[in-house]
Amino acid sequence: MQHTSDIQALTVPEAMAALRISRNKIYDLMRTKKLPSFTIGRARRIPATAVRTFMHQQLEEEH
């Protein structure tokens, strides 16, 4: 079981930096549900686990 301190929600700029892709590409991935995200008020957040899962899926597709 994960502790609350282990769970991270990234901002769009943080996800952009983690994946080294543009803002438009991040929003495209969120819109197509390839990168899960959620909204709190007006703030969009991306679970860090979703970024890791996305990277693993991309690696699997290439091999």
Phi, psi and omega in degrees: 000133180277144174275154180305324181292342180276342184270132180234141173245122183266148171281167177301313178299325178292319177294322176301315181293319181297320182264351181057047178229169185283163176301316180300319180293320177300312181295325176297315179295322178291318181297323181271006177066017175280338177230101182298147178208170177215163182242135171239110187064240177257003184266127177267133180230148180237122178298137178301326178296328178293323177295315179297317179298317179301316180297316179297319178297320179296318178297318180295323180295329183280343183246000000 
